[in-house]
């Protein structure tokens, strides 16, 4: 509510104008007390007889009990997927496969509000993002790959593409439903069956998605969803699948690669990142500030391609940082279900600890910290949007992936130096370039070692555009025609990069 | 006046205090940001506050060839007392009329505090000799205008003769002295956001108290991204020099929702200091009744027939 304050002879300006809360209703979501594993088109009780609680990270309230699938459960899910593959899905006409994908896409659109609310409830991300980004993109992915299902011969001419069999897929907690769509859509379009494990902390949208599969009348066993922690994931990696697709941390990715070495199973990894967002002095400054904010504070910085290392041309450093700090004061941190929230809750206690640990390290190493004045809710996991200036390339906050709303600012003098600093990292997932000069964008793009490079924008996604990393950010591509290849075998030749 | 140079030397005139760098505007990103801001959900007492503010910030406008003393008198009465059935509704900021109707408006608003604004400088095209424009501005002040809404010479601007545009604003400012000067950029004719930003900085450098989007005579006018670009120019000037310049979107804002969205953009770009009629105005004619209707909806919980709101 606003209050008026007299200032000399001026017309009074308000001393504050706080927006009334505008929460999206939770009522559209119906939660069960306890969920099962989705195997063979049915929810079944886990043989492990083991459950854990999933919570709302914004309030720490428990939402439901989730099965912790053991090795037996994993084996059952995989053998169910294998039967479904052999008993019909591999023989289904491509147009038939497309039909189901289109159905799923349309149902996701129809139920998008329900999914958006659930995604924010279980993951902590602002409803604005789950509504405007996660859900539209997830549906778009199914639409996109539905279109490829009967055109594989055209996608890979003279290579006779064939499905692999059973794909084991392990996804992270930052974009639970969207990552599910990235994984399931191309796998089904290519004719595989799937066993998918959502992240431990965010299983609910994947479990609601099972309902969509039944609504779409997808044949039982084609998609199976098993929940659990890293042990379940490890069991899935060891199981009798033909391919593993993993999105998550570089550490786990390396372990999976070691495990699969020599087994002949195909593997794609989409891992961490420490992307450079490079600001040249001729850029459109106010829009670059928006891009920086969107690059690092989008989804609380829980984004593998987040622009977490800001490289600013020294000539523009001061005004840019001033604008950035000012902009940070207008970020609204709080209830993820409030339509006016810009930054939501940190996904888990564990992640919050990690962020706090790295931020403490940054302070200790001598970086200057800026955090806007901000009132955080008492319960739940929160972290104030943070900027570190005066950061050296050698600091941990410039090297390690923080995966939180923390930006490290470094400077450069010339384009060559920008490239050198940007590439000086074990990661290589993404980068951003901000300049009005088209020729410089192309010059930079040729030299940056990153799978995705955004020019004068950041964190934009499209199903038609391949996404994936260089170096320790992983291999294989998701999205676009490239995204089909890891799910296909080709006659007479091994696929490239799969 | 000396022959204006063809080169854009307007920006290099010795200006004190210093101007911010001219810079550029990214069309895609600025439109995305405006869309984001337009999705803020403003409800209940927060909304009522914004609607009340919108009334106090309004320049109630009639700029028709067919304007008569009768029409303007009615409009001025409405400006003083927008809703006779609700005493809590404040007066609007000003009435905005053609020069010939300034006296009528002046008499009708009396000492109510409502200002009289007059357009000038060959409104809306600005295609007249400079001396005539300056004389016109001086004359409307003599006739009783508190505020002058001048148009820039878009022909000169688009031809790259920035110095001519600049000189004209300086001369008008000199001619009207302390009278409040709003400079209309007519963004619909400028073609790019880059030009909107340049024209904004040019007008501010030349002495504008307010910059204003449009004449209201074109279909493309005060869109949210244009408003944002102009507010960002104002912000840069403020940060660099401490000088506070006002902003007036005009044309195209027809309903209360757009007005609230615009106020959100002001709030999140310039902060609370600009949420006053001293520094922000809406130029509008049909907007007022929709705002009044929404205020009554907020207070009573239901919409009332348009017949309960006067048409002036």
Interface residues (C-beta under 8 A of the other chain):
Chain A: X1 X2 X10 X11 X12 X13 X14 X15 X16 X17 X18 X19 X20 X22 X128 X132 X282 X283 X284 X285 X286 X287 X288 X290 X291 X319 X322 X330 X339 X340 X436 X456 X457
Chain B: X23 X24 X25 X26 X28 X29 X30 X32 X33 X39 X40 X41 X42 X43 X44 X45 X46 X47 X49 X50 X53 X56 X232 X239 X267 X268 X272 X273 X274 X275 X276 X277 X278
